[in-house]
Amino acid sequence: MLITNLDEFVGNSTIKSQLARIFDLKNFPNSIMIEGESGLGKSTLSKIIATAAVCSSLKNSPCCKCKNCKKSLCDSHPDIIYLEKSGISQSFGVNEIRKVKKESCILPNEASFKIYIFEEADKMTRQAQNAILKLLEEPSNSTIFILTCNSAHSLINTLCSRCQIFSLSLVDIDLIIKFLKLHNPNASEEDLGKAAKISGGNIKKALDEIHSKTNALESNLKNMISFILEKNEWKMIVFLSDLSANKENFICLFTSFLLLLKKSAIIKISSKSILSQNEKEEIKTIIQGLELKKILSLIDIIEKILEYQKSNIDPNMLSAYFCTQAYSCINQSK
Ligand SMILES: [Zn+2]
């Protein structure tokens, strides 16, 4: 997921308004430190800052439209340099930092600023931290150094005092739900709420949680479609009996399958001879594998199942009903 500007960055409103002022005035500090636990968006924020610094628009930077912004967003801007990590500690060594010191006095290639990004700076040795300190002590007006770390306390004090520190915090659950919903419009309210709660305010954890749910749903849907097309009732019975243990997942699967069938029916009825490239793979499979009459019968069966489940009927019974009805319909000759 690409978050390209401050408006899209979730939570942390104080930091965002501080940065918005910096961006508007093009008054970037020479040294910036972004601290916060893993998953709060340190890399995303450093990229937004770097993009705003190279952006050629006078207002609303990063504009994400100019040549500089576009190059930054695809990680190919020559004035934005990510320091490469090496060695056992997977961090930057003194030699790399000395090289930066030599290069940083050369003017930027294309933008007004040259930005050096040191990610996970807290993994650096003390010696390397001292080398960076020397670098920050003699800044040039066109250079910005961005350091990210889990906690500023793990770095030497003299280095921290040279930087403007932005401390990212955990995000309110309501904001996380809103954010997840925006990026996962098909996820159920219940799954969104659960993912937000499990995350404890950590946006990366929330995204991982909701993705694991949606991926599971996608693979279940693929199974269901292939067991229908293969006319393999036995596999379907075993598959649904495993799934029946969790009523919520069971209903979610049938609801999503119903949606796919309805979309497939609409496409068949409108007799589009060629499917568009964006059409989901599952829809293409249904359209190619089932006649319209059978798709409509399956829609009818699933609508009944979703209606019956409201009366609290056991998912195992509903599975049995589905298998009997669905396979008697798809086994019929034309
Ligand atoms: Zn721009």
py3Dmol code that shows the C-alpha trace and the ligand (Angstrom):
import py3Dmol

protein = """\
ATOM      1  CA  MET A   1       0.000   0.000   0.000  1.00  0.00           C
ATOM      2  CA  LEU A   2       1.422   3.352  -1.013  1.00  0.00           C
ATOM      3  CA  ILE A   3       0.760   6.230   1.392  1.00  0.00           C
ATOM      4  CA  THR A   4       2.027   9.295  -0.417  1.00  0.00           C
ATOM      5  CA  ASN A   5       1.083  12.322   1.684  1.00  0.00           C
ATOM      6  CA  LEU A   6       0.340  13.502   5.216  1.00  0.00           C
ATOM      7  CA  ASP A   7      -3.454  13.357   4.767  1.00  0.00           C
ATOM      8  CA  GLU A   8      -3.273   9.634   4.074  1.00  0.00           C
ATOM      9  CA  PHE A   9      -0.940   8.972   7.025  1.00  0.00           C
ATOM     10  CA  VAL A  10      -3.139   7.709   9.833  1.00  0.00           C
ATOM     11  CA  GLY A  11      -3.231   9.304  13.330  1.00  0.00           C
ATOM     12  CA  ASN A  12      -0.356  11.385  14.793  1.00  0.00           C
ATOM     13  CA  SER A  13      -2.139  14.676  14.130  1.00  0.00           C
ATOM     14  CA  THR A  14       0.376  16.867  16.034  1.00  0.00           C
ATOM     15  CA  ILE A  15       3.312  15.557  14.022  1.00  0.00           C
ATOM     16  CA  LYS A  16       1.349  15.974  10.808  1.00  0.00           C
ATOM     17  CA  SER A  17       0.541  19.617  11.494  1.00  0.00           C
ATOM     18  CA  GLN A  18       4.188  20.323  12.444  1.00  0.00           C
ATOM     19  CA  LEU A  19       5.338  18.725   9.206  1.00  0.00           C
ATOM     20  CA  ALA A  20       2.662  20.456   7.115  1.00  0.00           C
ATOM     21  CA  ARG A  21       4.080  23.818   8.301  1.00  0.00           C
ATOM     22  CA  ILE A  22       7.614  22.690   7.459  1.00  0.00           C
ATOM     23  CA  PHE A  23       6.485  21.559   3.992  1.00  0.00           C
ATOM     24  CA  ASP A  24       4.580  24.810   3.304  1.00  0.00           C
ATOM     25  CA  LEU A  25       7.504  27.006   4.294  1.00  0.00           C
ATOM     26  CA  LYS A  26      10.059  24.650   2.696  1.00  0.00           C
ATOM     27  CA  ASN A  27      11.872  25.120   5.981  1.00  0.00           C
ATOM     28  CA  PHE A  28      13.308  21.652   6.538  1.00  0.00           C
ATOM     29  CA  PRO A  29      15.462  20.914   9.587  1.00  0.00           C
ATOM     30  CA  ASN A  30      18.922  19.635   8.645  1.00  0.00           C
ATOM     31  CA  SER A  31      18.541  16.576  10.835  1.00  0.00           C
ATOM     32  CA  ILE A  32      15.334  14.705  11.532  1.00  0.00           C
ATOM     33  CA  MET A  33      14.836  11.676  13.757  1.00  0.00           C
ATOM     34  CA  ILE A  34      11.662   9.593  13.569  1.00  0.00           C
ATOM     35  CA  GLU A  35      11.192   7.247  16.509  1.00  0.00           C
ATOM     36  CA  GLY A  36       8.520   4.676  17.261  1.00  0.00           C
ATOM     37  CA  GLU A  37       7.951   0.943  17.591  1.00  0.00           C
ATOM     38  CA  SER A  38       8.024  -1.231  14.507  1.00  0.00           C
ATOM     39  CA  GLY A  39       4.828  -0.934  12.433  1.00  0.00           C
ATOM     40  CA  LEU A  40       3.945   2.697  13.197  1.00  0.00           C
ATOM     41  CA  GLY A  41       5.023   4.049   9.794  1.00  0.00           C
ATOM     42  CA  LYS A  42       8.577   5.386  10.228  1.00  0.00           C
ATOM     43  CA  SER A  43       9.674   4.413   6.694  1.00  0.00           C
ATOM     44  CA  THR A  44       6.440   5.750   5.209  1.00  0.00           C
ATOM     45  CA  LEU A  45       6.866   9.069   6.991  1.00  0.00           C
ATOM     46  CA  SER A  46      10.530   9.433   5.970  1.00  0.00           C
ATOM     47  CA  LYS A  47       9.489   8.874   2.362  1.00  0.00           C
ATOM     48  CA  ILE A  48       6.748  11.522   2.637  1.00  0.00           C
ATOM     49  CA  ILE A  49       9.276  14.008   4.080  1.00  0.00           C
ATOM     50  CA  ALA A  50      11.857  13.202   1.394  1.00  0.00           C
ATOM     51  CA  THR A  51       9.232  13.545  -1.359  1.00  0.00           C
ATOM     52  CA  ALA A  52       8.039  16.886   0.043  1.00  0.00           C
ATOM     53  CA  ALA A  53      11.664  18.093   0.115  1.00  0.00           C
ATOM     54  CA  VAL A  54      12.297  17.304  -3.560  1.00  0.00           C
ATOM     55  CA  CYS A  55       8.795  18.314  -4.783  1.00  0.00           C
ATOM     56  CA  SER A  56       8.889  21.232  -7.234  1.00  0.00           C
ATOM     57  CA  SER A  57       5.369  22.460  -6.421  1.00  0.00           C
ATOM     58  CA  LEU A  58       5.231  25.634  -4.312  1.00  0.00           C
ATOM     59  CA  LYS A  59       2.009  24.626  -2.555  1.00  0.00           C
ATOM     60  CA  ASN A  60       0.706  21.347  -1.115  1.00  0.00           C
ATOM     61  CA  SER A  61       3.938  19.443  -1.333  1.00  0.00           C
ATOM     62  CA  PRO A  62       4.346  16.573  -1.881  1.00  0.00           C
ATOM     63  CA  CYS A  63       2.070  17.148  -4.889  1.00  0.00           C
ATOM     64  CA  CYS A  64       2.716  13.576  -6.147  1.00  0.00           C
ATOM     65  CA  LYS A  65       2.335  14.883  -9.704  1.00  0.00           C
ATOM     66  CA  CYS A  66       5.619  16.623 -10.521  1.00  0.00           C
ATOM     67  CA  LYS A  67       8.616  14.804 -12.000  1.00  0.00           C
ATOM     68  CA  ASN A  68      10.494  14.923  -8.683  1.00  0.00           C
ATOM     69  CA  CYS A  69       7.579  13.459  -6.704  1.00  0.00           C
ATOM     70  CA  LYS A  70       7.064  10.678  -9.234  1.00  0.00           C
ATOM     71  CA  LYS A  71      10.741   9.740  -9.134  1.00  0.00           C
ATOM     72  CA  SER A  72      10.683   9.692  -5.344  1.00  0.00           C
ATOM     73  CA  LEU A  73       7.560   7.528  -5.221  1.00  0.00           C
ATOM     74  CA  CYS A  74       9.183   4.906  -7.420  1.00  0.00           C
ATOM     75  CA  ASP A  75      12.455   5.099  -5.456  1.00  0.00           C
ATOM     76  CA  SER A  76      14.482   6.450  -8.346  1.00  0.00           C
ATOM     77  CA  HIS A  77      15.213  10.053  -7.349  1.00  0.00           C
ATOM     78  CA  PRO A  78      18.971  10.681  -7.527  1.00  0.00           C
ATOM     79  CA  ASP A  79      18.817  13.151  -4.602  1.00  0.00           C
ATOM     80  CA  ILE A  80      17.164  10.725  -2.174  1.00  0.00           C
ATOM     81  CA  ILE A  81      19.747   8.304  -0.891  1.00  0.00           C
ATOM     82  CA  TYR A  82      18.975   5.327   1.336  1.00  0.00           C
ATOM     83  CA  LEU A  83      22.098   4.203   3.158  1.00  0.00           C
ATOM     84  CA  GLU A  84      22.823   0.546   2.534  1.00  0.00           C
ATOM     85  CA  LYS A  85      23.102  -1.699   5.544  1.00  0.00           C
ATOM     86  CA  SER A  86      25.909  -4.236   5.763  1.00  0.00           C
ATOM     87  CA  GLY A  87      27.847  -6.474   8.154  1.00  0.00           C
ATOM     88  CA  ILE A  88      26.617  -8.716  10.969  1.00  0.00           C
ATOM     89  CA  SER A  89      24.641  -5.938  12.625  1.00  0.00           C
ATOM     90  CA  GLN A  90      22.956  -5.102   9.275  1.00  0.00           C
ATOM     91  CA  SER A  91      23.681  -1.439   9.837  1.00  0.00           C
ATOM     92  CA  PHE A  92      25.865   1.321   8.402  1.00  0.00           C
ATOM     93  CA  GLY A  93      29.585   1.283   9.008  1.00  0.00           C
ATOM     94  CA  VAL A  94      31.969   4.176   9.596  1.00  0.00           C
ATOM     95  CA  ASN A  95      33.295   3.899   6.009  1.00  0.00           C
ATOM     96  CA  GLU A  96      29.844   4.416   4.446  1.00  0.00           C
ATOM     97  CA  ILE A  97      29.235   7.418   6.687  1.00  0.00           C
ATOM     98  CA  ARG A  98      32.606   8.949   5.743  1.00  0.00           C
ATOM     99  CA  LYS A  99      31.664   8.499   2.083  1.00  0.00           C
ATOM    100  CA  VAL A 100      28.401  10.359   2.732  1.00  0.00           C
ATOM    101  CA  LYS A 101      30.382  13.179   4.377  1.00  0.00           C
ATOM    102  CA  LYS A 102      32.416  13.644   1.190  1.00  0.00           C
ATOM    103  CA  GLU A 103      29.424  13.411  -1.145  1.00  0.00           C
ATOM    104  CA  SER A 104      26.994  15.510   0.865  1.00  0.00           C
ATOM    105  CA  CYS A 105      28.844  18.759   0.153  1.00  0.00           C
ATOM    106  CA  ILE A 106      28.192  18.290  -3.580  1.00  0.00           C
ATOM    107  CA  LEU A 107      25.021  20.157  -4.655  1.00  0.00           C
ATOM    108  CA  PRO A 108      21.830  18.171  -5.381  1.00  0.00           C
ATOM    109  CA  ASN A 109      21.418  16.807  -8.926  1.00  0.00           C
ATOM    110  CA  GLU A 110      17.821  17.722  -9.703  1.00  0.00           C
ATOM    111  CA  ALA A 111      16.000  19.023  -6.613  1.00  0.00           C
ATOM    112  CA  SER A 112      16.643  21.796  -4.078  1.00  0.00           C
ATOM    113  CA  PHE A 113      17.635  19.301  -1.398  1.00  0.00           C
ATOM    114  CA  LYS A 114      19.629  16.129  -1.119  1.00  0.00           C
ATOM    115  CA  ILE A 115      18.187  13.705   1.430  1.00  0.00           C
ATOM    116  CA  TYR A 116      20.085  10.922   3.181  1.00  0.00           C
ATOM    117  CA  ILE A 117      17.970   8.318   4.985  1.00  0.00           C
ATOM    118  CA  PHE A 118      19.467   6.123   7.713  1.00  0.00           C
ATOM    119  CA  GLU A 119      16.852   3.517   8.637  1.00  0.00           C
ATOM    120  CA  GLU A 120      17.055   1.594  11.942  1.00  0.00           C
ATOM    121  CA  ALA A 121      19.804   3.913  13.133  1.00  0.00           C
ATOM    122  CA  ASP A 122      19.660   2.305  16.590  1.00  0.00           C
ATOM    123  CA  LYS A 123      21.421  -0.756  15.131  1.00  0.00           C
ATOM    124  CA  MET A 124      24.556   1.342  14.503  1.00  0.00           C
ATOM    125  CA  THR A 125      27.700   0.838  16.537  1.00  0.00           C
ATOM    126  CA  ARG A 126      28.746   3.663  18.864  1.00  0.00           C
ATOM    127  CA  GLN A 127      31.619   4.399  16.523  1.00  0.00           C
ATOM    128  CA  ALA A 128      29.229   4.802  13.585  1.00  0.00           C
ATOM    129  CA  GLN A 129      26.940   7.023  15.679  1.00  0.00           C
ATOM    130  CA  ASN A 130      29.892   9.283  16.429  1.00  0.00           C
ATOM    131  CA  ALA A 131      30.717   9.418  12.719  1.00  0.00           C
ATOM    132  CA  ILE A 132      27.123  10.486  11.951  1.00  0.00           C
ATOM    133  CA  LEU A 133      27.335  13.087  14.697  1.00  0.00           C
ATOM    134  CA  LYS A 134      30.320  14.682  12.894  1.00  0.00           C
ATOM    135  CA  LEU A 135      28.250  14.682   9.720  1.00  0.00           C
ATOM    136  CA  LEU A 136      25.327  16.454  11.397  1.00  0.00           C
ATOM    137  CA  GLU A 137      27.584  19.002  13.069  1.00  0.00           C
ATOM    138  CA  GLU A 138      28.628  20.519   9.748  1.00  0.00           C
ATOM    139  CA  PRO A 139      25.400  20.554   7.744  1.00  0.00           C
ATOM    140  CA  SER A 140      25.053  22.148   4.351  1.00  0.00           C
ATOM    141  CA  ASN A 141      21.871  24.143   3.630  1.00  0.00           C
ATOM    142  CA  SER A 142      20.846  21.791   0.883  1.00  0.00           C
ATOM    143  CA  THR A 143      21.215  18.527   2.817  1.00  0.00           C
ATOM    144  CA  ILE A 144      18.642  16.796   5.012  1.00  0.00           C
ATOM    145  CA  PHE A 145      19.502  13.766   7.118  1.00  0.00           C
ATOM    146  CA  ILE A 146      16.651  11.516   8.273  1.00  0.00           C
ATOM    147  CA  LEU A 147      17.306   8.864  10.927  1.00  0.00           C
ATOM    148  CA  THR A 148      14.698   6.325  12.017  1.00  0.00           C
ATOM    149  CA  CYS A 149      14.848   4.258  15.208  1.00  0.00           C
ATOM    150  CA  ASN A 150      12.615   2.361  17.628  1.00  0.00           C
ATOM    151  CA  SER A 151      13.670   4.608  20.480  1.00  0.00           C
ATOM    152  CA  ALA A 152      15.829   7.734  20.554  1.00  0.00           C
ATOM    153  CA  HIS A 153      17.077   6.557  23.995  1.00  0.00           C
ATOM    154  CA  SER A 154      19.135   3.855  22.300  1.00  0.00           C
ATOM    155  CA  LEU A 155      21.224   6.462  20.496  1.00  0.00           C
ATOM    156  CA  ILE A 156      23.896   8.704  21.968  1.00  0.00           C
ATOM    157  CA  ASN A 157      22.498  11.911  23.528  1.00  0.00           C
ATOM    158  CA  THR A 158      24.675  14.238  21.470  1.00  0.00           C
ATOM    159  CA  LEU A 159      23.240  12.747  18.286  1.00  0.00           C
ATOM    160  CA  CYS A 160      19.621  13.084  19.478  1.00  0.00           C
ATOM    161  CA  SER A 161      20.147  16.704  20.538  1.00  0.00           C
ATOM    162  CA  ARG A 162      21.238  17.566  16.984  1.00  0.00           C
ATOM    163  CA  CYS A 163      17.931  16.305  15.517  1.00  0.00           C
ATOM    164  CA  GLN A 164      14.337  17.467  15.466  1.00  0.00           C
ATOM    165  CA  ILE A 165      12.639  14.373  16.893  1.00  0.00           C
ATOM    166  CA  PHE A 166       9.204  13.158  15.788  1.00  0.00           C
ATOM    167  CA  SER A 167       7.836  10.427  18.073  1.00  0.00           C
ATOM    168  CA  LEU A 168       5.169   8.330  16.386  1.00  0.00           C
ATOM    169  CA  SER A 169       2.410   7.010  18.647  1.00  0.00           C
ATOM    170  CA  LEU A 170      -0.134   4.220  18.583  1.00  0.00           C
ATOM    171  CA  VAL A 171      -3.303   5.188  16.720  1.00  0.00           C
ATOM    172  CA  ASP A 172      -6.882   5.334  18.097  1.00  0.00           C
ATOM    173  CA  ILE A 173      -8.880   2.199  17.313  1.00  0.00           C
ATOM    174  CA  ASP A 174     -11.628   4.239  15.569  1.00  0.00           C
ATOM    175  CA  LEU A 175      -9.092   5.803  13.197  1.00  0.00           C
ATOM    176  CA  ILE A 176      -7.585   2.380  12.474  1.00  0.00           C
ATOM    177  CA  ILE A 177     -11.038   0.992  11.589  1.00  0.00           C
ATOM    178  CA  LYS A 178     -11.640   3.942   9.247  1.00  0.00           C
ATOM    179  CA  PHE A 179      -8.243   3.437   7.610  1.00  0.00           C
ATOM    180  CA  LEU A 180      -8.707  -0.339   7.205  1.00  0.00           C
ATOM    181  CA  LYS A 181     -12.176   0.156   5.754  1.00  0.00           C
ATOM    182  CA  LEU A 182     -10.859   2.604   3.167  1.00  0.00           C
ATOM    183  CA  HIS A 183      -8.246   0.139   1.954  1.00  0.00           C
ATOM    184  CA  ASN A 184     -10.297  -3.069   2.381  1.00  0.00           C
ATOM    185  CA  PRO A 185     -13.842  -2.136   1.299  1.00  0.00           C
ATOM    186  CA  ASN A 186     -14.913  -5.806   1.058  1.00  0.00           C
ATOM    187  CA  ALA A 187     -13.948  -6.764   4.620  1.00  0.00           C
ATOM    188  CA  SER A 188     -16.811  -7.182   7.110  1.00  0.00           C
ATOM    189  CA  GLU A 189     -17.372  -4.621   9.903  1.00  0.00           C
ATOM    190  CA  GLU A 190     -16.723  -7.388  12.392  1.00  0.00           C
ATOM    191  CA  ASP A 191     -13.329  -8.343  10.885  1.00  0.00           C
ATOM    192  CA  LEU A 192     -12.318  -4.663  10.685  1.00  0.00           C
ATOM    193  CA  GLY A 193     -13.212  -4.141  14.334  1.00  0.00           C
ATOM    194  CA  LYS A 194     -11.377  -7.281  15.436  1.00  0.00           C
ATOM    195  CA  ALA A 195      -8.241  -6.458  13.426  1.00  0.00           C
ATOM    196  CA  ALA A 196      -8.172  -2.934  14.882  1.00  0.00           C
ATOM    197  CA  LYS A 197      -8.584  -4.278  18.428  1.00  0.00           C
ATOM    198  CA  ILE A 198      -5.890  -6.962  18.058  1.00  0.00           C
ATOM    199  CA  SER A 199      -3.474  -4.347  16.665  1.00  0.00           C
ATOM    200  CA  GLY A 200      -3.595  -2.327  19.888  1.00  0.00           C
ATOM    201  CA  GLY A 201      -3.161   0.813  17.755  1.00  0.00           C
ATOM    202  CA  ASN A 202      -0.264  -0.468  15.615  1.00  0.00           C
ATOM    203  CA  ILE A 203      -1.217   0.128  11.984  1.00  0.00           C
ATOM    204  CA  LYS A 204       1.067  -2.576  10.501  1.00  0.00           C
ATOM    205  CA  LYS A 205      -0.346  -5.213  12.884  1.00  0.00           C
ATOM    206  CA  ALA A 206      -3.893  -4.162  11.919  1.00  0.00           C
ATOM    207  CA  LEU A 207      -3.093  -4.447   8.202  1.00  0.00           C
ATOM    208  CA  ASP A 208      -1.430  -7.857   8.639  1.00  0.00           C
ATOM    209  CA  GLU A 209      -4.453  -9.098  10.570  1.00  0.00           C
ATOM    210  CA  ILE A 210      -7.016  -7.945   8.011  1.00  0.00           C
ATOM    211  CA  HIS A 211      -4.897  -9.264   5.112  1.00  0.00           C
ATOM    212  CA  SER A 212      -4.648 -12.700   6.701  1.00  0.00           C
ATOM    213  CA  LYS A 213      -8.462 -12.698   6.910  1.00  0.00           C
ATOM    214  CA  THR A 214      -9.019 -11.551   3.318  1.00  0.00           C
ATOM    215  CA  ASN A 215      -6.381 -13.964   1.960  1.00  0.00           C
ATOM    216  CA  ALA A 216      -8.051 -16.870   3.762  1.00  0.00           C
ATOM    217  CA  LEU A 217     -11.386 -15.829   2.273  1.00  0.00           C
ATOM    218  CA  GLU A 218      -9.934 -15.654  -1.237  1.00  0.00           C
ATOM    219  CA  SER A 219      -8.420 -19.119  -1.017  1.00  0.00           C
ATOM    220  CA  ASN A 220     -11.688 -20.535   0.408  1.00  0.00           C
ATOM    221  CA  LEU A 221     -13.595 -18.987  -2.499  1.00  0.00           C
ATOM    222  CA  LYS A 222     -11.176 -20.523  -5.015  1.00  0.00           C
ATOM    223  CA  ASN A 223     -11.695 -23.958  -3.393  1.00  0.00           C
ATOM    224  CA  MET A 224     -15.434 -23.599  -3.456  1.00  0.00           C
ATOM    225  CA  ILE A 225     -15.502 -22.648  -7.152  1.00  0.00           C
ATOM    226  CA  SER A 226     -13.188 -25.464  -8.171  1.00  0.00           C
ATOM    227  CA  PHE A 227     -15.199 -28.109  -6.217  1.00  0.00           C
ATOM    228  CA  ILE A 228     -18.331 -26.887  -8.004  1.00  0.00           C
ATOM    229  CA  LEU A 229     -16.754 -26.934 -11.479  1.00  0.00           C
ATOM    230  CA  GLU A 230     -15.108 -30.324 -10.875  1.00  0.00           C
ATOM    231  CA  LYS A 231     -18.550 -31.576  -9.709  1.00  0.00           C
ATOM    232  CA  ASN A 232     -16.696 -32.984  -6.707  1.00  0.00           C
ATOM    233  CA  GLU A 233     -19.349 -33.234  -4.026  1.00  0.00           C
ATOM    234  CA  TRP A 234     -17.197 -35.257  -1.658  1.00  0.00           C
ATOM    235  CA  LYS A 235     -14.433 -32.597  -1.506  1.00  0.00           C
ATOM    236  CA  MET A 236     -17.105 -29.939  -0.981  1.00  0.00           C
ATOM    237  CA  ILE A 237     -18.640 -31.856   1.956  1.00  0.00           C
ATOM    238  CA  VAL A 238     -15.247 -32.228   3.696  1.00  0.00           C
ATOM    239  CA  PHE A 239     -14.334 -28.600   2.959  1.00  0.00           C
ATOM    240  CA  LEU A 240     -17.619 -27.189   4.305  1.00  0.00           C
ATOM    241  CA  SER A 241     -17.609 -29.453   7.351  1.00  0.00           C
ATOM    242  CA  ASP A 242     -14.200 -27.967   8.358  1.00  0.00           C
ATOM    243  CA  LEU A 243     -15.523 -24.481   7.775  1.00  0.00           C
ATOM    244  CA  SER A 244     -18.818 -24.991   9.655  1.00  0.00           C
ATOM    245  CA  ALA A 245     -16.990 -24.815  12.995  1.00  0.00           C
ATOM    246  CA  ASN A 246     -16.773 -21.049  12.546  1.00  0.00           C
ATOM    247  CA  LYS A 247     -20.203 -19.687  11.675  1.00  0.00           C
ATOM    248  CA  GLU A 248     -18.896 -16.196  10.964  1.00  0.00           C
ATOM    249  CA  ASN A 249     -16.402 -17.447   8.328  1.00  0.00           C
ATOM    250  CA  PHE A 250     -19.055 -19.769   6.939  1.00  0.00           C
ATOM    251  CA  ILE A 251     -21.527 -16.927   6.339  1.00  0.00           C
ATOM    252  CA  CYS A 252     -18.803 -14.643   5.003  1.00  0.00           C
ATOM    253  CA  LEU A 253     -17.789 -17.271   2.425  1.00  0.00           C
ATOM    254  CA  PHE A 254     -21.358 -17.801   1.204  1.00  0.00           C
ATOM    255  CA  THR A 255     -22.003 -14.055   1.045  1.00  0.00           C
ATOM    256  CA  SER A 256     -18.858 -13.502  -1.051  1.00  0.00           C
ATOM    257  CA  PHE A 257     -19.653 -16.477  -3.292  1.00  0.00           C
ATOM    258  CA  LEU A 258     -23.155 -15.083  -3.840  1.00  0.00           C
ATOM    259  CA  LEU A 259     -21.665 -11.748  -4.883  1.00  0.00           C
ATOM    260  CA  LEU A 260     -19.349 -13.422  -7.418  1.00  0.00           C
ATOM    261  CA  LEU A 261     -22.235 -15.466  -8.844  1.00  0.00           C
ATOM    262  CA  LYS A 262     -24.414 -12.364  -9.193  1.00  0.00           C
ATOM    263  CA  LYS A 263     -21.650 -10.451 -10.993  1.00  0.00           C
ATOM    264  CA  SER A 264     -21.048 -13.447 -13.274  1.00  0.00           C
ATOM    265  CA  ALA A 265     -24.779 -13.657 -14.062  1.00  0.00           C
ATOM    266  CA  ILE A 266     -24.909  -9.957 -14.954  1.00  0.00           C
ATOM    267  CA  ILE A 267     -21.946 -10.326 -17.310  1.00  0.00           C
ATOM    268  CA  LYS A 268     -23.511 -13.434 -18.917  1.00  0.00           C
ATOM    269  CA  ILE A 269     -26.887 -11.690 -19.336  1.00  0.00           C
ATOM    270  CA  SER A 270     -25.299  -8.598 -20.867  1.00  0.00           C
ATOM    271  CA  SER A 271     -23.546 -11.089 -23.197  1.00  0.00           C
ATOM    272  CA  LYS A 272     -20.220  -9.317 -23.166  1.00  0.00           C
ATOM    273  CA  SER A 273     -18.183 -11.510 -25.472  1.00  0.00           C
ATOM    274  CA  ILE A 274     -14.833 -10.381 -24.089  1.00  0.00           C
ATOM    275  CA  LEU A 275     -14.151  -9.953 -20.389  1.00  0.00           C
ATOM    276  CA  SER A 276     -12.278  -6.881 -19.291  1.00  0.00           C
ATOM    277  CA  GLN A 277      -8.749  -7.345 -17.954  1.00  0.00           C
ATOM    278  CA  ASN A 278      -9.756  -6.078 -14.492  1.00  0.00           C
ATOM    279  CA  GLU A 279     -12.402  -8.725 -14.003  1.00  0.00           C
ATOM    280  CA  LYS A 280     -11.536 -10.993 -11.101  1.00  0.00           C
ATOM    281  CA  GLU A 281     -10.029 -14.364 -12.001  1.00  0.00           C
ATOM    282  CA  GLU A 282     -12.800 -16.124 -10.031  1.00  0.00           C
ATOM    283  CA  ILE A 283     -15.517 -14.460 -12.133  1.00  0.00           C
ATOM    284  CA  LYS A 284     -13.780 -15.494 -15.355  1.00  0.00           C
ATOM    285  CA  THR A 285     -13.648 -19.103 -14.098  1.00  0.00           C
ATOM    286  CA  ILE A 286     -17.362 -19.124 -13.192  1.00  0.00           C
ATOM    287  CA  ILE A 287     -18.399 -17.602 -16.523  1.00  0.00           C
ATOM    288  CA  GLN A 288     -16.342 -20.052 -18.522  1.00  0.00           C
ATOM    289  CA  GLY A 289     -17.370 -23.077 -16.467  1.00  0.00           C
ATOM    290  CA  LEU A 290     -21.106 -22.622 -15.785  1.00  0.00           C
ATOM    291  CA  GLU A 291     -24.149 -21.921 -17.925  1.00  0.00           C
ATOM    292  CA  LEU A 292     -26.355 -18.989 -16.918  1.00  0.00           C
ATOM    293  CA  LYS A 293     -29.194 -21.307 -15.837  1.00  0.00           C
ATOM    294  CA  LYS A 294     -26.921 -23.063 -13.324  1.00  0.00           C
ATOM    295  CA  ILE A 295     -25.480 -19.798 -12.014  1.00  0.00           C
ATOM    296  CA  LEU A 296     -29.033 -18.530 -11.375  1.00  0.00           C
ATOM    297  CA  SER A 297     -29.972 -21.764  -9.560  1.00  0.00           C
ATOM    298  CA  LEU A 298     -26.869 -21.494  -7.333  1.00  0.00           C
ATOM    299  CA  ILE A 299     -27.807 -17.874  -6.524  1.00  0.00           C
ATOM    300  CA  ASP A 300     -31.238 -19.081  -5.500  1.00  0.00           C
ATOM    301  CA  ILE A 301     -29.826 -21.855  -3.253  1.00  0.00           C
ATOM    302  CA  ILE A 302     -27.329 -19.548  -1.509  1.00  0.00           C
ATOM    303  CA  GLU A 303     -29.951 -16.842  -0.933  1.00  0.00           C
ATOM    304  CA  LYS A 304     -32.051 -19.474   0.847  1.00  0.00           C
ATOM    305  CA  ILE A 305     -29.050 -20.555   2.970  1.00  0.00           C
ATOM    306  CA  LEU A 306     -28.362 -16.967   4.008  1.00  0.00           C
ATOM    307  CA  GLU A 307     -32.033 -16.555   4.869  1.00  0.00           C
ATOM    308  CA  TYR A 308     -32.135 -19.831   6.898  1.00  0.00           C
ATOM    309  CA  GLN A 309     -29.017 -18.936   8.893  1.00  0.00           C
ATOM    310  CA  LYS A 310     -30.903 -15.968  10.353  1.00  0.00           C
ATOM    311  CA  SER A 311     -33.107 -18.507  12.194  1.00  0.00           C
ATOM    312  CA  ASN A 312     -29.983 -19.894  13.835  1.00  0.00           C
ATOM    313  CA  ILE A 313     -29.868 -23.134  11.899  1.00  0.00           C
ATOM    314  CA  ASP A 314     -26.677 -25.125  12.466  1.00  0.00           C
ATOM    315  CA  PRO A 315     -24.025 -24.501   9.736  1.00  0.00           C
ATOM    316  CA  ASN A 316     -23.607 -28.301   9.308  1.00  0.00           C
ATOM    317  CA  MET A 317     -27.256 -28.575   8.315  1.00  0.00           C
ATOM    318  CA  LEU A 318     -26.884 -25.665   5.933  1.00  0.00           C
ATOM    319  CA  SER A 319     -23.790 -27.320   4.384  1.00  0.00           C
ATOM    320  CA  ALA A 320     -25.732 -30.534   3.821  1.00  0.00           C
ATOM    321  CA  TYR A 321     -28.592 -28.563   2.237  1.00  0.00           C
ATOM    322  CA  PHE A 322     -26.163 -26.692  -0.029  1.00  0.00           C
ATOM    323  CA  CYS A 323     -24.401 -29.854  -1.216  1.00  0.00           C
ATOM    324  CA  THR A 324     -27.630 -31.717  -2.016  1.00  0.00           C
ATOM    325  CA  GLN A 325     -29.215 -28.790  -3.845  1.00  0.00           C
ATOM    326  CA  ALA A 326     -26.117 -27.447  -5.589  1.00  0.00           C
ATOM    327  CA  TYR A 327     -24.882 -30.783  -6.916  1.00  0.00           C
ATOM    328  CA  SER A 328     -28.322 -31.889  -8.087  1.00  0.00           C
ATOM    329  CA  CYS A 329     -28.435 -28.635 -10.072  1.00  0.00           C
ATOM    330  CA  ILE A 330     -24.922 -28.748 -11.563  1.00  0.00           C
ATOM    331  CA  ASN A 331     -25.086 -32.470 -12.377  1.00  0.00           C
ATOM    332  CA  GLN A 332     -28.151 -31.901 -14.543  1.00  0.00           C
ATOM    333  CA  SER A 333     -27.495 -32.103 -18.241  1.00  0.00           C
ATOM    334  CA  LYS A 334     -28.439 -28.984 -20.234  1.00  0.00           C
TER     335      LYS A 334
END
"""
ligand_1 = """\
1
ZN
Zn 5.685 17.325 -6.431
"""
view = py3Dmol.view(width=600, height=400)
view.addModel(protein, "pdb")
view.setStyle({"model": 0}, {"cartoon": {"style": "trace"}})
view.addModel(ligand_1, "xyz")
view.setStyle({"model": 1}, {"stick": {}})
view.zoomTo()
view.show()
